[in-house]
């Protein structure tokens, strides 16, 4: 840099670099683990393990590779791969080089991937095995296990401590899951990434001795939890494909102390007889989120796994807005809290507001809005969506809920998931919680479908437990005996599986589609 405001900062670096005093900088993700124990395993994959020193060296090599290919500060680097060990070095290289990482959901259809690539306009696409097919020819590509490795091997690793990075620079664009519309790119700065990491370090009580099992895909907001354990000097173990057998094997083999799952994974795990015989004594912390969990399932998991539970409620744009902490997970003394999303997370300010953005009273339903350093800068190249979502400087989540007298948040539903039947508001979450109490039901989703009399009627889509065959009329009566009549499903169907996105969130848009196709609107 040639600015007259810059001077060489010699402290803390073996090789001085020019640092601008008018630019706020934040530590590199590897600053602490390199100083603490660079030889410790940073990431364990299916067939190899990388130490912190190795990740550091490979990240430096990747910066040189990308610069040699013409990428400059602000250019995007797309990544389309499963949970590969390279995820960490690529994100670190993006921050060090001033690039912006764009992780892509590998389960998307080709047209959806094309939308993200055309929207983000990356200078290069790094892809895992099998993901080069169908990618548009205009994008230069590097293949993990092929041209990517060849390029890195040709670059010498600079043996220096990592420089701090520009806090205000964008470092990642996370595209939303698209369950309520076309995916939008949430832009996170290095400062927001650090804020998310620091909040996780505090809230989850992360330490250097932890071994963390990442069960969710790294293209998801779940990567922020992995980066938190990385920054603290802990080891990440990556799971590519979820199965009860794989999870229990990795916990026992690597003495995993913490894990991240979604409710559908937890439900599958605790309904398996394998968990009773497996060695999971090392597991101290289980973090869950992305979708609601029925209290009956959560209580069963607490009993079976005997570890600390954390529920993180938030979204791609915000990270965790609230947390339900271990002391709140008590099915005996405070069973009502198992349906709660908890209280505000570290560094987050939350409000519940009406349609005029005015605060609602305790016990009244309102939209969850929030502020904090972890919140996104905005949507990539979408100022209209940014202005709508961040009205008045508050991120509007689109989630509805109420707060009790103790300040605990209870999320009732997404705004767009709410059913209005005969003029009454019905929140599917409440109905689904009751359905999960039925002995023969493994999974359930509640949607609104067109009805000539009521405008919309409540409809239940259920998956039976293995070997069970619930009688649908009996199921409807089961719910009717526990909820007000207008909330109880008027119809139900049995399916083999519910459609889900890559993080286990039920795609209610897919369930609604066949009922609403041909209608002039999606609500009545």
Secondary structure as GFF3:
##gff-version 3
##sequence-region A 1 524
A	DSSP	beta_strand	6	9	.	.	.	ID=ss1
A	DSSP	beta_strand	17	20	.	.	.	ID=ss2
A	DSSP	beta_strand	25	26	.	.	.	ID=ss3
A	DSSP	alpha_helix	31	37	.	.	.	ID=ss4
A	DSSP	beta_strand	41	44	.	.	.	ID=ss5
A	DSSP	beta_strand	49	51	.	.	.	ID=ss6
A	DSSP	alpha_helix	52	68	.	.	.	ID=ss7
A	DSSP	beta_strand	76	80	.	.	.	ID=ss8
A	DSSP	alpha_helix	86	97	.	.	.	ID=ss9
A	DSSP	beta_strand	100	103	.	.	.	ID=ss10
A	DSSP	alpha_helix	110	120	.	.	.	ID=ss11
A	DSSP	beta_strand	124	127	.	.	.	ID=ss12
A	DSSP	beta_strand	141	143	.	.	.	ID=ss13
A	DSSP	alpha_helix	147	153	.	.	.	ID=ss14
A	DSSP	beta_strand	165	166	.	.	.	ID=ss15
A	DSSP	beta_strand	170	175	.	.	.	ID=ss16
A	DSSP	beta_strand	185	189	.	.	.	ID=ss17
A	DSSP	alpha_helix	190	203	.	.	.	ID=ss18
A	DSSP	beta_strand	211	214	.	.	.	ID=ss19
A	DSSP	alpha_helix	223	231	.	.	.	ID=ss20
A	DSSP	beta_strand	235	238	.	.	.	ID=ss21
A	DSSP	alpha_helix	244	254	.	.	.	ID=ss22
A	DSSP	beta_strand	258	262	.	.	.	ID=ss23
A	DSSP	alpha_helix	263	270	.	.	.	ID=ss24
A	DSSP	alpha_helix	274	277	.	.	.	ID=ss25
A	DSSP	beta_strand	285	289	.	.	.	ID=ss26
A	DSSP	alpha_helix	295	305	.	.	.	ID=ss27
A	DSSP	beta_strand	308	315	.	.	.	ID=ss28
A	DSSP	beta_strand	319	324	.	.	.	ID=ss29
A	DSSP	three_ten_helix	326	328	.	.	.	ID=ss30
A	DSSP	three_ten_helix	335	339	.	.	.	ID=ss31
A	DSSP	beta_strand	343	344	.	.	.	ID=ss32
A	DSSP	beta_strand	348	353	.	.	.	ID=ss33
A	DSSP	beta_strand	366	372	.	.	.	ID=ss34
A	DSSP	beta_strand	378	379	.	.	.	ID=ss35
A	DSSP	alpha_helix	383	389	.	.	.	ID=ss36
A	DSSP	three_ten_helix	391	393	.	.	.	ID=ss37
A	DSSP	beta_strand	395	403	.	.	.	ID=ss38
A	DSSP	beta_strand	409	414	.	.	.	ID=ss39
A	DSSP	three_ten_helix	415	417	.	.	.	ID=ss40
A	DSSP	beta_strand	419	421	.	.	.	ID=ss41
A	DSSP	beta_strand	424	426	.	.	.	ID=ss42
A	DSSP	alpha_helix	428	435	.	.	.	ID=ss43
A	DSSP	beta_strand	441	451	.	.	.	ID=ss44
A	DSSP	beta_strand	455	464	.	.	.	ID=ss45
A	DSSP	alpha_helix	472	480	.	.	.	ID=ss46
A	DSSP	beta_strand	491	494	.	.	.	ID=ss47
A	DSSP	alpha_helix	508	516	.	.	.	ID=ss48
###
